Amino acid sequence: MELEPMASAIGVSVPVLRFLLCFLATIPVSFLHRFVPGGSTGRHLYAALTGAVLSYLSFGFSSNLHFLVPMLLGYASMLLCRPFCGIITFFLAFGYLIGCHVYYMSGDAWKEGGIDSTGALMVITLKIISCVINYQDGLLKEDDLREAQKQNRLLKLPSLFEYIGYCLCCGSHFAGPVYEMKAYLEWTERKGIWKPAGKERPLPSPFVPTLRALLQAAFCMGLYLYLVPHFPLARFNDSLYQEWGFWKRLGYQYMSGFSARWKYYFIWSISEASIIISGLGFSGWTESSPPKPRWDRAKNVDILGVELAKSSVQLPLVWNIQVSTWLRHYVYERLIIKGKKPGFFQLLATQTVSAVWHGLYPGYMIFFVQSALMIAGSRAIYRWQQGTGNALLQKILALMNFAYTLLVLNYSCVGFLVLSLHETLAAYGSVYYVGTIVPVVLIMLGNIIKPAKPARSKARKEQ
């Protein structure tokens, strides 16, 4: 099949088109998983083989070799050193990923229309680490575990077959979502919520939520293709941009970030459709009457939740949801000293891990440190909002938090998009570092101006 004419027609490179075709192929591949013969063994084999084949077609033979290195290191640590396998694998897997980031410098390739297997390796790295840590947690007493640890821990070693199937399942390693080994095993073996309950409550059909995800993907791609020519990132280096006034430059930063996000919305919508149609996206039933099926295991973004976020604190809950959940369970919560409350250190460390996971570009590092400041500043506003009894002032502060989130999010994400230190600082400097100064001022004021009364318990839970 000649790909060059098709690639030219839609304005992408041949490697990117090849990846997109394989990425779209994850939907029929995942659908066929439902009909694989041979029970759970056949399904594990199908998951591993289809994932490896799609990787080969997308990135070449070397991609599967790159995946095997951290996969085998993680499995060996579970076999040889269970009490410390989690921490060993965390550093070994991340070390290998960092080495690949440095070697391939994928960010530069992506900006120039190229693609490699590093993005898929990022997802597989998180899967490996969570599996190994959950196996280590199987040694701990249940009283010492958090709720997520109790839910996801593994009491026995998965077979190598199960482990590889989990890592490569149906091509979900292309763009996520990240899910737990225990959920994968129960789905594959048709246990837990995937066990048919007879005629009274058969397993729900995935076709309507799959269609909804595909329609969302089509809308997101259409809007992205419309917006991105009007707000190219190259404009930041254009002399015309420097001639604009402050407000126009700030508005352009907002629109460039807004435009770029629709590409991610498209990718995650396709991933969601793929996982839903396989059945793995099913996450149980609502408590309503009658109960309705939930399909949020594969949900990686709440588009309106991001674009209309009332607080920066909400963003990790609605953007790259499954990775944010992984960071919370395997980094943030595990850095909290027992009996003490989490502070800025845990937040900054979590954001730093996220930055390193994305790549070693200065733009990533600056963005995630900046996002830690953004969240801390938003928390200060929220505490003031909850600490006042004046209804009008509460509404003013709520509106302030909304406007603050819009400002700092779209200012910060420029670093994530342009990547280089020079371009990031030039873009931030063109608007006088307003998105950095405002959070720092709010954090300082938050330490000086304390709320008039303690925050409500519900508010504390949300924060």
ABEGO torsion letter per residue (X at the ends): XBAAAAAAAAGBBAAAAAAAAAAAAAAAAAAAAAABBGEAAAAAAAAAAAAAAAAAAAAEAAAAAAAAAAAAAAAAAAAABAAAAAAAAAAAAAAAAAAAAAAAGAAAAAAAGBBBAAAAAAAAAAAAAAAAAAAAAAABBAAABBAAAAAABBABBBBAAAAAAAAABGGAAAAOBBBBAAAAAAAAAGBEAABBAEAABBBBBAAAAAAAAAAAAAAAAAAAAAAAAABBAAAAABAAAAABBAAAAAAAAAAAAAAAAAAAAAAAAAAAAAAAAAGAABAEBBABOBBBBBAAAABABBAAAAAABABAAAAAAABGAAAAAAAAAAAAAAABBBGBBBBAAAAAAAAAAAAAAAEABAAAAAAAAAAAAAAAAAAAAAAAAAABABAAAAAAAAAAAAAAAAAAAAAAAAAAAAGBAAAAAAAAAAAGGAAAAAAAAAAAAAAABBBABBBBAAAAAAX
